Amino acid sequence: MPRIGVFVCQCGNNIASTVDTAKVAEEMKDMPGVVYTADYKFMCSSPGQESLKETVKEHKLDGIVVAACSPHMHEKTFRKACEKAGLNPYKCEIANIREQCSWVHHDETKKTGTIKSIDLTRMTLERLKRNKDLTKISIPITKRALVIGGGVAGIQAALDIADGGRDVILVEKEPSLGGNMAKLSETFPTMDCSQCIMTPKMVEVELHDRITLYTYSEVEKVDGYIGNFTVTIRKKARFVDEDLCTGCGDCWNKCPFKIDSEFEHGLTKRKVIYTPFPQAVPNIPVIDKENCPKIQKDKCGACALVCGPECIDFTQEDKIVTEDVGAIVIATGFDLMKNSKFAEYGYGKYKDVINGLQFERLASASGPTAGEIQRPSDGKVPQSIVFIQCVGSRNEEKGVSYCSKICCMYTAKHTMLYKHKVHDGQSYVFYMDIRAGGKRYEEFTRKAIEEDGAMYLRGRVSRVYEKNGKLVVQGADTLSGSQVVIEADMVVLATALVSRDNAADLAQKLGVGYDKHKFFSEYHPKLKPVETVTGGIYLAGTCVGPMDIPESVSMGSAAASKVQALFSADMLDREPITAEVAEATCNACWDCVTACPYTAIDRTEIKNRKGEVVSMVARVNKGLCTGCGTCVAACRSKTIDLAGYTDEQVYAALNAF
């Protein structure tokens, strides 16, 4: 016969105001196996904890029920107290008589709350009697981290982890680090040079002893679980030997073929063998396979002829690299909404209608015009520019219901950059409202209006068309109630920030969630903003949603701190509340595999002594399982049980009710 103690908490008046806790404790005395009961004002307090520990020892209890608040609040507290008293912590169960009882039954007579509390406590007691002595699962940890994405968030995460003494693998799909921040001219609200901030960090990553850098590479596959991931990386062929290349530039200077530059967003051309921008890290060129005549037609090869180190290899192929890591940080950044979405503004039809990142490149000293603001159509300096806010954002018709968050600020910055370079020019901003919620952001937008003369017009633009070499912008000023027609030399669209094209594919490879806009989902937006539902995988930057540079950097450091916390122990202790498959009765329907949100169930071969496969069964990876119980509900053959919540325990609780 078990020896069980029942402790009923008054929780001050939280519970005692609607539940007769003394009566609940009295009723439990007659239950088989119960040798001790008590009600106490605050069980979670230090005196309450000490009382619990002393009672466990004095009465030699082998199980306890605490009727108190939600187990989410204090289950760990009570289980730690039991463990210190020498009792298996998983022989401690919580009956929730606060949130599930006291808080929903406001009966002054306490009758309803007391009856329900007795039922809940009795049910928990019967389940406890069938508890097993569970032990925590210990998992070894590979103390290396993978960071996916080499923008500012990924760089910050990688440097913080590496500076903390852990090895890092940094994977970037482009030929250089930098991400979208490398394309910016200046940054708000300080108006300091983006490249001046970014380039030293990029170089620091390349030179760091603890960082292994894979640029022009992508993650192909991820296997394993928290502390023990195996990552397959495709290192795409550069057709340049990275060990031999000196970055002298002779090859791309000699190359006669040009195509539109992705980094410059089509404002200028780049060579077929190229580095994306002058400050690229690593400073090693890539040959554009699809547009190289030598690779496609065996013609030209001029770059190889002038290469002193003889590092160009047209036969080079992709390499597959496998790395073992214990944690993964996703920092894949954002894209801009496609041009085809904005026909009403003439984007893609008129050369002088451009997006925000194209304007950044025009304003940048390293851009195609060396920092001079010029119209793409004819190279003339525009005397008037119209900036249009919320292009695609907050627009259900375009499929984007959210605010892109940074557009108000970077448009204000653009008006400043324009005024500082074209002193007699005039800028106009069509806006819905101004969202400037960061530190010094409101002052920044006011400066654009009051000191740099930007004319803000509250309203929407209905049409942009070309007339006599000008772009005619038709809109409404809702504050004055009048129609507005402006003849401008150039139009700049504050285009919606969207998730990367391959975000959904990457999420599925990693086993993490994403929302309807394909941004990665946090475990909890407030309490666990950098964690995912898959243990050991963390988020940083705009892969989660639109945010500015300070937020992205903060998230990078936060994700790094989570990785360091994970790596602080040699073994990872996990809760033993995991699913278990009775393999003898598994019929291999795989409903559990489909249902599991954590990809914690594998299809496993069963072999005979000869090594022949005789059947297939489902098997739970306890390193990945979180004990959610979804597979138990999905299993048609009733083969799966959840430790601590077995069918026997659940039915015993129901029978007690």
N, C-alpha and C positions, 0 to 999 in steps of 0.2 A: 504494500500500500504506500503510495507517495506521501510525502510530508510537504504540504503546500501552505504558504502564507499569503493572505489577502490584505492589501493595504489600500484603503479608500481615502482619497485626497479631497479635502474641502476646497482647495484652491482659493483660500480666502472666502469671498462670497460668490466667486465665479460659478462654483458648483453648489456650495452649501445653500445658496439663496433659493434654489428650486429642487434640491435633492436632499433627502434626509440621509446623510452619509453614515450616521451611526446605525441606522436601521439596515442599510445595505451591508455593513460589516457584520451586523448581528445575524442577518439571514445567511451569510456565507459560512457561519460556524457549523451549520448542520450539513454542509455539503461533504460527501465522502472524500477523504484525503486531506481536508483542510484542518490544520492543527493550530493555526494562529490567525487572528483577524484584528484589525485596528483601523480607526479613522484618524486622520492627522490634518492639521491646518494647511501646511505646505510641505508635501512630500519631496518636492524638488529642492528645497532649501538644504543647507549644510546639516542642520540638526536632523532633518528628515532623512537624509542620506545615511547619516551615522546610525540612526535608529534602525533603518533597514538592514544595514550591515551587521549590527549587533544581534538583531533578531534572527537573521539567517544562521549565524554561528550558534546562538544560544539554543534554538529549537531544531537545529540540524535540518534546515529546510532543503529540499531538493527541487524546489520550484516556487516562484512567486507570481502573483497577479497584482498589478498596480492599477487600480481604477482611478483614472485621472484625466489629463488632457490628451490631445492627439499624440500618437507615437512619433509623428514627425517632429514634435516639439522636444520630448524628453526621453524617448526610448533609449537613445545612446547613454543618457545620463544614468538611468536606472540600471542598464546592463553593465555599465562600468562599475557601479557600486556592487552589483552581484559578483562580478569577477574578482573584485578586491576582497570580497568576503569568502572566496573560494568556491562559488557556485558557477556552473556553466552559464555564461551570459544569455545563451539562447533558451534557457529555462525560465526566462523572465518575459512576461507578456503584458501588454498594455490594453486595458479596456477603456475605450474612449467615452467617458461619461460627461465630458465638457462640451466639445463641439457637436457631438452626435446626440446629446441628451439635454444637458442643462441649458445650453444656449438656444435650443429650439423649442423648449417647453417652459413657458413662463406662467406656471400654475402656482399661485401663492400658497395653496394647500400642500404643495410638494408631492402630491399623490402620483401624478403622471410621471414626473421625473424620477421619483424613487422606484416605481415599478419597472420602468424601462432600464434604469441603472442596474437593478438586481438581475434583470434578464441578460443585459450585456456582459456583466461580470461573470454570471454563471456560464454563459456560452464560451467566454475566454478561458475560464477555468477548465472546462471539459476539453477544449483544444490543447491547453497546456499539458494535460495528463498524457497526451499522446506525442508530446514533443520528444525529439531525439537529442542526444548530446552532440550538437553540431560544433564544428570547429572552423575557424576562418581559413579561407583558401590563400595559400602563399604562392606568389608568382615571382619568378626572377625577372629583373629589369635590365634591359639593354640600355645603357646610359649614353645613347646617341640620339639626336633629334633630327627630324626632317622638316625643313621649311619649304613650302611650295609657293613660289612667287617672290620675285626680287625687286618689288617696289619698296616704298618707304616703310610700310608696315612689316614686310618680310625681312628687310634689312635690319630693322630695329630688333625684331625678335631674334634673328640669327646672332647679332652682335651681343645681345644681352645673355643669351644662353652660352655662347662661346666665352664671353668674359667671365661667366660663372664657373668656368672650368670644364665644360662639357663639349664634346665633339658635335658638329652640326653639318648636315648635308643640305645645301641650298640649291634648289632646282628652279630655273627660270626658263620659260619657253622661248623668249626672244634671245637674239645674239648677245645682248648686253643687259646688265642690271639697270635699274632706274625707274621702270614702270612709267606711269603717266606723269609722275612728278618731274621726271627728267625733261618733259616737254614744256614745262611752264617757264614763263619769263621771270615774273616776280610773284611773291606769295603774300596774301593778306593775313593779318592786318598790318604787318611790319614792313611790307614792300621790300623785303630783302631778296637777293638773287637766288632763284631756286637751285641753279647749278652749283652756286657757291656752297649751299648747304648739302646738296646731294652728292656731289663728286667726291669729297673727302670720305663720306661714309661708304661709297661704292669701292673706293680704293682700300679702305680699311678691311672690308669684307674679303677682297681678293688677297690681301697680304696676311690675313689672320691665320695663325698656325692651326687653329682648331676648326676652321671652316673649309669644307670641300665644296667647291663651286662647280655646278653643272649648268652652264648656260646653253641655249639652243637645245633644250632637253625637255622631255615631258614624262610625267608619271604614267606608266602603262598599267600597272596592277598593284594592288595592296592586299596582302594576306596577313593573317595573325590577329592579334588583339593587344590591349593596353600593356605596355612594357615589352612586347615581343612582336613587332611588325616586321614583315619582309616586304620590301618595296622594290618593284621592277621599274627601272628608268630607261627610257629610250633616248640615247644621246645621238641626236640627228647629225648626219654627215655635214660638216662644214666645207669639205673638200680642201681644207687647209690643215696642215699638221700644227697643232697648237703648241707642241713642244719646241718646234723649230722657228715658228713665226716670230719676227721682231716688231711687227706693227709699223714698218717703215712707210707703207702707203704706196710703194712703187706699183703694186699690182692694180689697185683701183684707179690710180692716175692714168695708167696705160689702157685700161679697159675702154673700148669704143662704144659699148652698148649701155643704154639708159632706160629705166622705167620709172613710173611714179614712186615717190618715196612714201612708205607707210609712216615713218616717224614724222615727216613733215605734212602728213595728211593730204598728199597729192598736190601741194603748193609748188613743189619743185621735183626734179628728177634725181635719182640715185643711180650709181653704177650697178651692173649685174654682180660684180664682186664688191662688197661694201662693208663698212661698219655703220651702224644706224646713225651715230652722231659723233662729233670730234672727241668728246670726253668718254666714249664708250669703255666699259669695263666688263670683260677683258678687251683690250685693244687688238682683237684678232678678227680679221674679216671673214665673211661667209660668202660662198658662191650661191646665188639664187638658181637652184637647179632647174626650175621650170623655164627660166628665161635665158639660160646660158647656151649659146650656140655650140660650144665645144662639147658639152655633156649631151645635148639633144641631137646634134647633127655632125659631131666631130669636126667642127669648123672653128677657126680663130685660135684660142689658146694663148693669146698675147700676154695675159697675166703671168702665166708660167714661164714664159720666155724671159721676162724681166725680173723674176723673183730671185734675188741673190741667195737666200738660204735654201732655195729649192724645196719649199714647203707645200707647194700646191699639188694635190693629188686628185685627179678627176675620177679615179676609180674608188674613192673612199665610200664606205657604206655605213649605215646606221649601226651603232653599237648598243647592245643591251647590257645594262649594269644592274646588279642586285645589291641592295644595301639592307642591313639589319638595323632597325631603330626601335627605340622604346616609346617615342612620342612624335606626333605630327602636328605642325602648325600650318593651317591653310591661310594664305595671304595673296589670293590671285587677282585682287583688284576689280576694276570696272571697265566697261565699254561705254561709248556714246550710242544713243539710239540711231538706227540706220537712217541715212539721208532720204530714202524713199518714202518715209513717213510724213514728210513735210512739203508736199507739192504746193500747198496753198501759199507758202512763203517763197516759192521759187528755188528752193534748195536743190542743187543738182541741175537746174535749168539755167540759172544765172550765175556766172562765175563770181560775182561780187556779193553773193549771199553765202556766208561762211558760218562755221560753228565756232564755239568758244575756244577749242584747242587749236584750231587754225589761226585764230586771232593771236593766241599765245605765241605761236611760232613766228608770226609777223612781227610781234613786239620783242622777240628774243634776239639778243645780240648774236647768238649762234644760229639764228634762223635763216631762211632763204633770202631775206632782204637785209640781213645784218642789223635788224632792229628798226629799220625805217618802215612806218606803216604805209603800205602801197596796195592799191587795188589789184587783185589777181588778174583782172581782165586786161589792163593796159599799163600797170605799173605806176599810175598817177597817185599822188597823195590825196586821200579823200578829205574834203572840207566839211563833210557832215556824215555822221554814222548813226544809224538806228540800231539799238540793242533791244531784242525782243525776249522777254523773260518767259519762263514756264512753257517752253516749247517741248511738248510731249509730256511734261510732268503734270500731275494733278488733272489728268485728262483720261477718263475711262474709255473714250473712243479710241485713243491710241494704245490702250491696254496698260497704262501706268497711272494708278490711282494715287501714288505717293508723291510727296515733295522731294525733289532731288537735293535739297538742303543747302548746297553750296553755291547755287546759281546766283542768288541775290548778291552774295559777297563777291564772287568773281566778276560779275557784271559791273559792280561799283569799281572794282580794281581796273577793269578794262577801260572804263571812262577816264580814270586817272592816267593810265598808261598812254591813252590816246592824247589827252590834253597836254601831258608833259612832252610829247613828241611833236604834236601839231598844235601849236599855241593858239592859232586863230581858228581852229576847228570847233565844231559844235556837235555834242552827242545828245541823243534822245533815248530815253529808256521807257518802253512800254512794260508795265508791271501789273500784277494782280494785287499783291501786297508785298511788303518787304519783311523778310524773315532774317533778322540779324541777331541771333541769340547768344553768340559766343562773347568771350571777354574782349572788349574794345571793338566789337563788331558794329554796334549802333553808331559809335563815334566815327567809325570808318566810313559808313554809308553817308552820314551827314556831311563829312568832309567832301565826298564826291559831289554832293549837291551844292553845298555852300561855298566851297573854296575853288573847286574845279569846274563849276558851272554846268554840270550834267542836268538836263531837263527831264524830270521824271513825269510821265503821263500815266495816270492810273486807268487802265483799260486794255482791251484785247485788240490785236491786229487781225483784220479780216482778210486782207489781200496784199500781196506784193507783186508788182509788175514793172516792166521796163518801158521807159518812154524818153526818147531823145537823149539817150546815154545816161539817164538817171534811173534809180530804183524808186518807184512811187509806192509809199507805204500808206495804206488806208487803215484807219483804226478809230477808236472812240476814246474820248477822255470822259470817264464816268463821273469825275468830280465836278466838271463844268457842264456835263450833259451835251457836249458838242462833238461833232465829227471832226477827225483830224486827218489831214493829208500832208505828208512830208515827202519832199523830193530829196533823196539821200544818195550819196556816192557809194555807200556800202551798208550792208545789213549783217548784223552778227546775231546768231541764234543761241540762246542759252539752252542747249539741248539736254534732254533727260539723261541721267546716268542710269545705265542698265547693267545687269549681270553679264559676265563673260559668256560667249557663245557656247563654250563647252562645260559650263558650270554644272549642269545636270548630270552629264557623263562622269565628271570627276566626283560628284557627290555619291553617285552609285558605286563607283570604284572604292570609295572610302567608307561607304556605309553610313553616311550622315544625312540629315534631313535638309530640305530646301523648301522655300515658300513658292507661291504661285508665280512670283516674278523671277524665280531661279536664284535668288539670294540664299546663302547658306543660313540655316536656322540654329539659333543658340539653344542650349539646354533650357535656359530660363532668361528672358530678356533683361531682368533686373538683378536677380541673385546669382546667375551664372552666365554672364554675357559673353565670355570667351570660350566656354565649354560647349561640347556637342553631346548628343545622346550616346555617342560611341566613346567609351572611355579612352583617354590618351590622345584624342584628336581635338585640337583647339583652333579658334578662329581669330583673325586679326585683319583690321582694315575694311575696305569697301566691298569685300566679298560678302559681308554681312548686310550691307545696305549703304546708301550714300552717307558720306561723312567727310570732314575736312582733315587737313594734315595733322593738327594736334591730336585729334581723336584717333586717327590711324596709328600714330606713333604710340599713343597711350595703350591702345589695344595690343600692339606688337609687344610692348614691355609686359603687359598683363599676361599675355599668352606665355611669354618666356618665364614669368614667375611661376605659372602653373606647371610648366615643364620642370623647372628647378625643384619645385616641391615634390613632384612625382619621383625625381631622381635622387631625392635626399636620403632614401633608404635603399638597402641592397635587395630587399624583398618587398613586394607589394601585398599587403593584406586586404583581401576582399571578403565581403559578406558571403556566408555560405548558403544564403537563401537563393538557390539556383534550381533550375529544372533538372529532372532526372528521367531518362528513358529506360523503360523495361524492355530491353532489346529483344527478348524472347517473344513478345507479343506485337512488336512493331511490324506493320504491314507495308511500310515504305510508300505511303501515299504522298508524303512530302508536304502535307498541308501545314505542318509546323514550320517547315523551311520557308514557305511562302509567307506565313503570318508573322514570323519573328522580325521585329523592327530593328534588331541589333545584329543581324546576320550571325547569330550565335549557334546555329544548328547546322551541322555538316551531314552530307550523305557519306556514309562510311561503309566500306566493303568488309564483309565477313568471309574469311578464307578458311579452308580446311587444312589439314596437316600437309597436304601436297602443295599448298600455296594457291589453290584454285578458288576463285570467287564463287561462293555458294549462295550468297544473299546480300542485300543492302539494307542498312538500318540507319535511323537518325541517331546522331550522337551530339550531346550538348558540349560546347566549348565553355567551360566554367570561367575562363578568363574574360569572356565576352558577355555571358549571361548576367542580366541585372535582376532577375527574379520577378519580372512583370507579370508572368502567368499567361501571356497571350497564347503560347503554344499549348498549354494545358486545355484551354477552351477550344482550340482549333482541332485537337487530336480526336479523330473519329473512333479510334480503337481504344481510347482511354488508357493509353500506354504511358503517358507522361504525368508525373507528379511533381509538385513544387515542394522542396524541402521547407519544413515549417508550416506548410499549408497543404498537406496531403489530403486526398479525398477522405480518408478516415478521419482526419482532424476536422475537416469542414462539416462532414455529416454528423460528427459528435456534437459540434457546436449547434447545428440546426436542431438536432434532437433535444438538446438541453433547453432550447427556446420553446 
